[in-house]
Structures are given as structure tokens and as C-alpha cells.
Amino acid sequence: FFLCEEIIAGGWGEMMLILLLSTLLCLCASAYQATTIPPLIDVPTFSLSTSSGGDDASTSSSTMNILTYASPVAIKPHRMWSISLYKGTLSHDNFSKEKRGILQLLRPAHALCKGDGEGDASGKLIRVLGGSSGRDVDKQAMCEELGFAWKPLECNGETNDNADWPQVLPHCVYYLKLELVGEMIDCGSHDVALCRVVEMVSEDDSVYAADELDYISTQTLREMDIISEFGRIKDKDIE
């Protein structure tokens, strides 16, 4: 108010006082507001392949889901990633038991697979992996019908225990073999797992660190009407 009195006394007049008060009101009106709406972000779309375990292929079976809560967290002395698993799922149960899995970075082709013709609901493979439970349906058979038969991840690398890992989807951008470090962290609806990257595998032997990878993102899945703004698979017939 002392400033206002000085403005009036200095002959600036009532107009300047009105302008000053208007500016102050605008500044107050633009203050930050608390919100319950989470940010709508764009992240890579992964599928996590896990195994039920067993002494051989006849007693062990793989399952896969869709996973978007995944991020690198360290590079030395070991490359580390964090993944978040929804409680109560078969993937969560398998990973908790076996403490390993293969994180698969999906391509756009995985969202437009065989059978996704004009008039069909796109993203059938994504809906199979993320919209159904391996306890209720045979995901492996359904993926094969869509042109993505599961297969062992055979590669020449640092590890020699390829037979002990779950099967994978073909034609993924990258495969990250992960092993749990320590115990999973209870975060409510999800458990977070800190994992050491045992091995990184790519179909393309000419991949360089500076390459822009051709992966599918959550924004693309939203634009294709496959997932909602909350990241959930939209309800559509996947038969």
C-alpha cells in the first residue's frame, strides 16, 4: 500500500494503480495447483517372458505379459534395470520364484500382426499378452495363430545356460536377460525388482549405441486405441 500511495502521490494516477493491482491478481491466479491426474507420458513397450521352472521343457512353461514400468538405473559395475510387476499375475509369480526373466522390447510390427486387417481390432497380439491371464488362456497358442510363435533365445554370448531361460517372441528389437538382485520391493499394487542384466541380445548384429531403435511406444498404442490413458488394455474381443 505504501507503493500505491507513492504512485498516486507521484501523479501517475488511478490508471497505473489499476494496472498494478491487475498484475498482482494475475500472478496470484497463476499459482500452481495440486492435481490427482498423473502425467501422460510416452515410454517404450516391453513384454516380460518368465518361466514356471522345472527340470526340463516338459515340466517348465513360459508366459508373457505387457510391461511398461521398466528403466535402466545403473551401468557400472553391472548394468542394472528396474521393472515393476503387478501383484497376483502369473508373470509376478514366476519371476518371484525363478528370479529371472527376459525383457523384450517390442516393435511396431507386434501391434499389427496377422489378422489385423481392415475392420479388425488392431493390436491383437498386445491384447493377448496384456489383456488376458496365462492362467485362463493359452497365450503361446494364441500368439502362434497370430504369426508370432514363441521360440528359445539361442545366441552366442556370455551365458551358456540358454536352455534354462524362458522362450521369447520373435523379431523383438532387444532382449535383456534379467536376474533379480536382492528382494523385490513392495510398492502396493506392484512389486519393484532391481535386476542385473546378464546379457543383451539383438536380432540385428549391426546395432550401434547411437542408433534410433524402431520400438513401439505407449503413445502409439493409445493412438491405435489399444490402451487407455491409464495404460490399461482396452476391452475388445481377442478371439
TORKOL-364126 format. One line per field, with one value per residue (C-alpha): residue number from 0; z, y, x. Coordinates in steps of 0.001 Angstrom, whole numbers, padded with zeros to 6 digits. Each point is the difference from the previous one (the first is absolute). Layout:
BEGIN
torba	(NUM	...)
w	(Z	...)
v	(Y	...)
u	(X	...)
This chain:
BEGIN
torba	(0	1	2	3	4	5	6	7	8	9	10	11	12	13	14	15	16	17	18	19	20	21	22	23	24	25	26	27	28	29	30	31	32	33	34	35	36	37	38	39	40	41	42	43	44	45	46	47	48	49	50	51	52	53	54	55	56	57	58	59	60	61	62	63	64	65	66	67	68	69	70	71	72	73	74	75	76	77	78	79	80	81	82	83	84	85	86	87	88	89	90	91	92	93	94	95	96	97	98	99	100	101	102	103	104	105	106	107	108	109	110	111	112	113	114	115	116	117	118	119	120	121	122	123	124	125	126	127	128	129	130	131	132	133	134	135	136	137	138	139	140	141	142	143	144	145	146	147	148	149	150	151	152	153	154	155	156	157	158	159	160	161	162	163	164	165	166	167	168	169	170	171	172	173	174	175	176	177	178	179	180	181	182	183	184	185	186	187	188	189	190	191	192	193	194	195	196	197	198	199	200	201	202	203	204	205	206	207	208	209	210	211	212	213	214	215	216	217	218	219	220	221	222	223	224	225	226	227	228	229	230	231	232	233	234	235	236	237	238)
w	(000000	000598	-003621	-001187	001987	-001555	-003500	000623	001721	-002894	-002353	-001827	000630	000620	-003320	001056	003336	-001830	-002250	003003	001872	-003147	-000383	003608	-000420	-003140	001812	002813	-002457	-001791	003125	-000295	000897	001528	-002264	000184	-003747	-000746	-002924	-003310	-001057	-002987	000818	-001841	000033	001271	000497	002882	-000617	003076	000662	002551	000486	-000115	-000787	-003740	-002701	000799	003529	-000702	-001855	-000999	000258	-001162	000911	-001001	002193	-000242	003460	-000938	000103	000121	003352	-000112	-002379	002250	001405	-001383	-002349	002090	-000860	002094	-000977	001691	000130	000745	002964	-000485	-003601	-001303	-001137	003538	001458	-002479	000465	003797	-000142	-002723	000571	-003699	-003242	-003443	-000691	-003661	-001705	-002467	-003568	-001756	-001893	003261	000122	-003569	-000417	-002105	000207	000614	-003302	-000856	002234	002615	003443	-000280	002556	000457	001140	002530	001275	000391	001984	002076	000134	001060	002622	-000732	002595	-002158	-003595	-001957	-000951	-001826	-002336	-000557	-000891	-002436	-001720	-000426	-001668	003027	001126	003156	-000254	002153	000026	-001589	-000275	000293	003013	003535	001425	-000770	001785	-002804	000761	003483	-001285	-001125	-003639	-001841	-002653	-003396	-001571	003125	-000146	003062	002528	003500	002189	003547	003391	003241	002420	003635	000846	-001836	001452	001021	-001576	000535	-003232	-001451	001159	-001335	-000905	-000375	-002570	-001368	-003768	-000646	-003759	-002733	-003269	-003318	-003260	-001906	000421	-001334	002867	001284	003181	-001986	-002012	000410	000736	-001777	003055	000769	002704	002259	-001890	-003199	001828	001261	-003508	-001288	002716	001483	003470	001997	001410	003231	-001766	000113	-002921	-001459	000111	-003438	-001326	-000479	-001259)
v	(000000	002331	-000614	000796	003266	000963	-000665	002175	002696	000039	000893	-003318	-000065	-002615	-001775	-001135	-001175	-002121	-001503	-000876	-001664	-001929	-001311	-001152	-001784	-001772	-001200	-001409	-001693	-001801	-001787	-003759	-002274	-003487	-002723	-003687	-000518	-001738	001237	-001691	-001078	-001899	-003020	-003116	-003070	-003220	-003550	-001991	-003720	-002200	-003721	-002170	-001917	-003724	-002478	-000092	001426	-002509	001340	003675	002443	003615	002868	003598	003287	003649	002124	003760	000700	-000772	002172	-000223	001198	-000648	-001022	-000822	-002309	-001845	001227	000193	000421	000394	-001590	000185	-003049	000084	-002218	-003108	-000613	-003174	002047	001333	-003503	-001423	002822	-000191	-003722	-000216	003492	000459	000914	001458	003563	000407	003393	-000177	001298	001755	-003282	-001632	002368	-000816	-003743	-002649	000404	003738	000783	002810	-000161	-002127	001238	000895	-001077	-003572	-001184	002847	-000831	-003681	000774	002889	-000547	-003641	-002298	-003010	-001821	000375	-000211	-001638	003082	-002040	-001579	003327	001766	-002775	000459	003682	-000812	000359	-003519	000006	-001372	-000510	002923	-001577	002178	-000083	002124	000123	-002519	-003701	-000785	000915	-003067	001336	003223	000489	000141	003310	001751	000170	003252	002154	002998	-001136	-002804	000666	-003020	001159	-001548	001313	001638	-000149	-000057	001619	003282	000164	003123	-000756	-001129	-000936	-001493	001626	-002229	001232	-002220	-000615	-000226	-003387	000439	002294	-001630	001505	-001593	002646	-000393	003512	001871	002939	002046	003113	-001773	001115	-003225	-000842	-000875	000520	002505	000485	003148	-002042	-002624	002755	001433	-003485	-000265	-003076	001451	002709	003182	-001968	-002584	-002808	-002262	001063	-002637	-001555	-003511	-001725	-003310)
u	(000000	002931	001016	-003522	-000001	003336	-001363	-003072	002061	002411	-002802	-000200	-003711	-002627	000629	003465	-001377	-002603	002665	002179	-002849	-001032	003529	000085	-003332	001240	003110	-002109	-002365	002889	001228	000621	-002900	000051	-001413	-000895	000571	003337	002114	-000787	003486	001348	002185	001238	-002233	001574	-001163	001453	000446	000196	000078	-001754	003241	000594	002721	-000722	-002257	-002753	-000428	000769	-002235	000442	-002451	000167	-001652	000193	002247	000612	001461	003604	003094	003810	001350	003784	002790	002991	001258	-003030	-002690	-003180	-003675	-003129	-003298	-003381	-002282	-003712	-000820	-002096	001041	001621	002989	000432	-000232	002516	002491	-000280	000738	002646	001496	000692	-001709	000555	-001091	-001000	-000177	-002897	-000058	-002936	-000518	-001092	-002995	-001038	000287	-001687	-003756	000105	-001656	-002361	-003037	001762	001019	003664	002531	-001203	003424	000253	-003485	000876	003151	-001341	-003751	-000221	001504	002168	-002100	-003115	001222	002804	001990	002614	-002564	-001763	003266	000848	-003372	000869	003320	002304	000901	002106	003519	003107	002427	003044	003069	003765	000812	001249	-002476	-000177	-003269	-002404	-002135	-000815	-001530	-003618	-001011	-000309	-002043	001733	001208	000280	002347	001943	-000026	001350	000679	-000713	000770	-001453	002436	-001110	-003700	-002879	-001263	-003661	-001527	-003671	-001661	003398	003283	003161	002942	003569	001667	003471	000188	001603	000076	-001349	-001070	-001093	-001102	001920	003764	000581	-001658	002044	-000398	-000985	-002705	-003602	-001857	-003244	-002082	-003674	-000917	-002994	-001006	-000292	-002091	-002313	-000318	-000870	-002683	001696	000627	-001755	001496	000438	002181	-002567	-000850	-003340	-002717	-000401	-000479	003352	-001372)
